[in-house]
Amino acid sequence: MLGTGNRRIRRGTTVQTVKIICRSDVLKKARIAESPSFIEKILRSVIRDKKTIKISPWMSLTERKILPAGAEKLEVFHSIELADYVSVIALDEKGRIPLVCQFRPAVESHTFELPGGLLDDGETPEDCAKRELFEETGLTPLGPFEPLPCLLPDTGRLENRLWGFFTRVRSSVSPDWIGERGVELLFVTRSEFQLMINGGQFRNAQHVAIVGLALVQGYPILSEK
């Protein structure tokens, strides 16, 4: 056992104390599961066939025939192969967060989002973050792009990754910037941003996850520090 601790959580009007236990055998299994040799063995023993069908320039459909543990018949699973997502959460010189608003046909509504886009072939996630930030907002960075832990957007259906970055930017838009059609830039204070998240106006799940990662990493996204 590596350690224990207590955490107080609120359930309705009741505050409960939950004991948190960190077991070494659990961590050991997690490390084994992440090792290349372990993953290679699992893939050899489970995936029996795989084929990919190009649907559009932006995505492909992958079909895998899987033999689950203890099963005798193959099962078919489908997933979508597409470019990695890259998003940036930033603070400007006035302590505001730049967001973009655009119409998303998939959900048939306008959504508030972090600046970002798709990773181009041969592009690094950081270069993509810099490019997308300028293309969508016209803002230039004041410091480095700090990487956040890479995420898997949807392990059941999507094969891509989500890369997030934190940076600080200038408050003024570059005079050389030509905005993208249909993409509107807006600045919100940190208190307004928190209200948008709590009220469901900022509801892109992957971007909410990036906000959470930034908070865990200690970036002052929702505070005035």
Secondary structure, 3 states (H helix, E strand, C coil): CCEEEEEEEEECCEEEEEEEEECHHHHHHHHHHHCHHHHHHHHHHHEEEEEEEEEECCEEEEEEEECCCCCCCCEEEEEEEECCEEEEEEEECCCCEEEEEEEECCCCEEEEECCEEECCCCCCHHHHHHHHHHHHHCCCECCCCEECCCECCCCCCECCCEEEEEEEECCCCCCCCCCCCCCEEEEECHHHHHHHHHHCCCCCHHHHHHHHHHHHCCCCCCCCC
